[in-house]
C-alpha cells in the first residue's frame, strides 16, 4: 500500500503531497518553516512565487508549442514535417505517445499543489481572518485570493488541455483515485474565484502589476472559464456516468469514444461569462486598457502593444503576463514562437525556431486593405544570423528561415527598443508570456453577448472598438448584424486580432463549427494550389494574388546598412509588406553593406517570361521560387496536406479530437479508474 502512495506522489505531484513531504515542511536549518514563511504577506508571496516560477519554467516554457494551440487552426500550422510536435495540432491523437506531455501534466499539478498549500496556510492566519471580515481588500486578502485564483488558473489549464482529469487530490495521501468531470471541476474553480475576487486588488492597486494575478484577471478568468463551459466541446462517451446529471445537445455522430456537444443549460454559463467579462472590461479593469493611441511617428496603436512586449516592458493592455528575465532563460516566445531566425554561432541570439506558420491562403485572403494588424501579425522574411541580412522564408517544409513561408511577426528580436540585451541567449530573450490582454477579453465579451442574444448592439460596439483601432478610423465598422452573422463576425475579428496567440483553435472548438472551418481552409488551399499549377498564379477574393515566383534583392534604406522597417509603403518593395527589415547587428562576419530585402511580385502576378521580369533581373533582382513549391514539391504537398488539420478527413461528421494524453503512471496507479480517451494511447 505504501508503495502505491509513493508512486502516486511521483506521478502526479512530485515532492508536493503531504504524504511524500510537505514542500513547506522543511528540515534544513537554512530553510524556513511554515510560521516564518507565512509571517507577512510579502513572505507569503515569496512562497507563492515558486508556483509562478514552476508554471513559467516547466509548463509555459516547457510546453508552449507542444500545447499546439497556435499550431492547428484555420489560420495557423506548423511547417516541420514529418514531426511528432504537431500531431495533436493536426487532430491525430493516435500519432502521439502516452508520455508525450508528462512533464506538462506534472508541472501543472505541482504548481497547483503549491498554490493550494499556500492558500490553506494563509486561511489559518488570524491576521488574514481579521482582514477577510472587513469590507476592503488588504495585502493578506490579496495574497490569499491570488493563491486561490492561481490554483484555479492551473486547474483550468489542466482541463483545457487534458479534458477530464483526477482533481482535488493535491497535498493528500491517496491510494486510489478516479477522473473528475471537467464540468464539475469548472464549477468548483469558478466558485473558488468568486469567493475571493471581491477582496483582491484591481490591476494597479496595492502594487499589483500584470505580472501578478489581480482582481481584474480573476474576473476575466471566471468569464473565460464560463464561456468555455457553456460552449461546444468534445466530451467523452466511453466512461459511463462521468458527467453525472449534466445533459447535452450533440452535433454530429458519436464514434463510441467521444462526441461534439454543448450542455443543455449552456445559457446560464454564457450569461455568467457576460457578467464577469463585463466587470473585467468596464468596472474592475484598473489600469488595464485597450491601447488606442500611439505618440510614435509610426502611429499604430495595435503594434504599440507588441513594441512594449518586445522591449521587455509590461504592456498597459495586459491583464496578466508571466514575467521573464533576460539572460536567465525560460523566455520561450523569443525562440519557438517568434519571427524566424537561423541557427548560427555568429549570432546565436537570432536562433528562432518559429513554430507558428501562417496558412498561405490566410496570409493572402484574410485582412482587409488598410488593416494595420496585418503586417504586425504576419511576415515573409526572417533574420539570417550568419550574414546579418533579412532573408525571404521560402514556402514548403522547414523551420527557422529554412522554410515554412509566412510566419508570425508579433515577437521579433529585431524590434525591441534595445534589441540586443547583454548576456541574453536565444532562449532567454526576456520576452514575457502574455496570458491575457484587453482586446481578447473584449472580444470574449462580444462573443458572450452574441451567443446569448442579449445585446447585439453591445457586441458590435466592442468589435468596432477593435476595428477602429485596427484601421485608424471608423470607416470599416460593422452594423446591423445579429444571430449567426454576428457570431461569425466575432470569431473572424478574434482571428484577425489574436493570430498566433493561441486563441483561434479554441474559438473554432467553441463555435461548434470546427470541422466546417477546417474543411473550408483545406479547400481554399486546394483551390489555390490548382490555380498556381494551371496558371502560374491565383487571385483571392481579397484581390491579392499569389504567384509561382517572386523577385528579391538586397537594398539599403536611406543609406543605412540595415534597418528595422516601420510603416508600410506600397510603392517601395523594401517597405511593403512593412514591419520587418533587420536590426543592424554587428559581427566580424557581417560584410554585406545592404541587408534589407526588397520583394517584387508578392501580391501581383509578374510573367516570368515577360518584359517586367527581364527588367527586374537587369536591375539586380533574382527570381526565386514562391507559390510553385506548394504544388510542385512532393514534400511540401505532403506537409501542407497533413499539417492543415488533416484529422478532420474521414471524420467530417465526428468530434474534433484535440486533447493531450495523461501520462502512463497516472493511468497505472489509478487501478484502472483513469484512462485516456479520444483515441489517445493508454500504454
Residue, then its C-alpha position, 0 to 999 in steps of 0.5 A: x500500500x505504501x508503495x502505491x502512495x509513493x508512486x502516486x506522489x511521483x506521478x502526479x505531484x512530485x515532492x508536493x503531497x503531504x504524504x511524500x513531504x510537505x514542500x513547506x515542511x522543511x528540515x534544513x536549518x537554512x530553510x524556513x518553516x511554515x510560521x516564518x514563511x507565512x509571517x507577512x504577506x510579502x513572505x507569503x508571496x515569496x512562497x507563492x512565487x515558486x508556483x509562478x516560477x514552476x508554471x513559467x519554467x516547466x509548463x509555459x516554457x516547457x510546453x508552449x508549442x507542444x500545447x499546439x494551440x497556435x499550431x492547428x487552426x484555420x489560420x495557423x500550422x506548423x511547417x516541420x514535417x514529418x514531426x511528432x510536435x504537431x500531431x495533436x495540432x493536426x487532430x491525430x491523437x493516435x500519432x502521439x505517445x502516452x508520455x508525450x506531455x508528462x512533464x506538462x501534466x506534472x508541472x501543472x499539478x505541482x504548481x497547483x499543489x503549491x498554490x493550494x498549500x499556500x492558500x490553506x496556510x494563509x486561511x489559518x492566519x488570524x491576521x488574514x481572518x481579521x482582514x477577510x471580515x472587513x469590507x476592503x481588500x488588504x495585502x493578506x486578502x490579496x495574497x490569499x485570493x491570488x493563491x486561490x485564483x492561481x490554483x484555479x488558473x492551473x486547474x483550468x489549464x489542466x482541463x483545457x488541455x487534458x479534458x477530464x482529469x483526477x482533481x482535488x487530490x493535491x497535498x493528500x495521501x491517496x491510494x486510489x483515485x478516479x477522473x473528475x468531470x471537467x464540468x464539475x471541476x469548472x464549477x468548483x474553480x469558478x466558485x473558488x474565484x468568486x469567493x475571493x475576487x471581491x477582496x483582491x486588488x484591481x490591476x494597479x492597486x496595492x502594487x499589483x502589476x500584470x505580472x501578478x494575478x489581480x482582481x481584474x484577471x480573476x474576473x476575466x478568468x471566471x468569464x473565460x472559464x464560463x464561456x468555455x463551459x457553456x460552449x461546444x466541446x468534445x466530451x467523452x462517451x466511453x466512461x459511463x456516468x462521468x458527467x453525472x446529471x449534466x445533459x447535452x445537445x450533440x452535433x454530429x455522430x458519436x464514434x463510441x469514444x467521444x462526441x461534439x456537444x454543448x450542455x443543455x443549460x449552456x445559457x446560464x454559463x454564457x450569461x455568467x461569462x457576460x457578467x464577469x467579462x463585463x466587470x473585467x472590461x468596464x468596472x474592475x479593469x484598473x489600469x488595464x486598457x485597450x491601447x488606442x493611441x500611439x505618440x510614435x511617428x509610426x502611429x499604430x496603436x495595435x503594434x504599440x502593444x507588441x513594441x512594449x512586449x518586445x522591449x521587455x516592458x509590461x504592456x498597459x493592455x495586459x491583464x496578466x503576463x508571466x514575467x521573464x528575465x533576460x539572460x536567465x532563460x525560460x523566455x520561450x516566445x523569443x525562440x519557438x514562437x517568434x519571427x524566424x531566425x537561423x541557427x548560427x554561432x555568429x549570432x546565436x541570439x537570432x536562433x528562432x525556431x518559429x513554430x507558428x506558420x501562417x496558412x498561405x491562403x490566410x496570409x493572402x485572403x484574410x485582412x482587409x486593405x488598410x488593416x494595420x494588424x496585418x503586417x504586425x501579425x504576419x511576415x515573409x522574411x526572417x533574420x539570417x544570423x550568419x550574414x546579418x541580412x533579412x532573408x525571404x522564408x521560402x514556402x514548403x517544409x522547414x523551420x527557422x528561415x529554412x522554410x515554412x513561408x509566412x510566419x508570425x511577426x508579433x515577437x521579433x528580436x529585431x524590434x525591441x527598443x534595445x534589441x540586443x540585451x547583454x548576456x541574453x541567449x536565444x532562449x532567454x530573450x526576456x520576452x514575457x508570456x502574455x496570458x491575457x490582454x484587453x482586446x481578447x477579453x473584449x472580444x470574449x465579451x462580444x462573443x458572450x453577448x452574441x451567443x446569448x442574444x442579449x445585446x447585439x448592439x453591445x457586441x458590435x460596439x466592442x468589435x468596432x472598438x477593435x476595428x477602429x483601432x485596427x484601421x485608424x478610423x471608423x470607416x470599416x465598422x460593422x452594423x446591423x448584424x445579429x444571430x449567426x452573422x454576428x457570431x461569425x463576425x466575432x470569431x473572424x475579428x478574434x482571428x484577425x486580432x489574436x493570430x498566433x496567440x493561441x486563441x483561434x483553435x479554441x474559438x473554432x472548438x467553441x463555435x461548434x463549427x470546427x470541422x466546417x472551418x477546417x474543411x473550408x481552409x483545406x479547400x481554399x488551399x486546394x483551390x489555390x494550389x490548382x490555380x498556381x499549377x494551371x496558371x502560374x498564379x491565383x487571385x483571392x477574393x481579397x484581390x491579392x494574388x499569389x504567384x509561382x515566383x517572386x523577385x528579391x534583392x538586397x537594398x539599403x534604406x536611406x543609406x543605412x546598412x540595415x534597418x528595422x522597417x516601420x510603416x508600410x509603403x506600397x510603392x517601395x518593395x523594401x517597405x511593403x509588406x512593412x514591419x520587418x527589415x533587420x536590426x543592424x547587428x554587428x559581427x566580424x562576419x557581417x560584410x554585406x553593406x545592404x541587408x534589407x530585402x526588397x520583394x517584387x511580385x508578392x501580391x501581383x502576378x509578374x510573367x516570368x517570361x515577360x518584359x517586367x521580369x527581364x527588367x527586374x533581373x537587369x536591375x539586380x533582382x533574382x527570381x526565386x521560387x514562391x507559390x510553385x513549391x506548394x504544388x510542385x514539391x512532393x514534400x511540401x504537398x505532403x506537409x501542407x496536406x497533413x499539417x492543415x488539420x488533416x484529422x478532420x478527413x474521414x471524420x467530417x461528421x465526428x468530434x474534433x479530437x484535440x486533447x493531450x494524453x495523461x501520462x502512463x503512471x497516472x493511468x497505472x496507479x489509478x487501478x484502472x479508474x483513469x484512462x485516456x480517451x479520444x483515441x489517445x494511447x493508454x500504454 
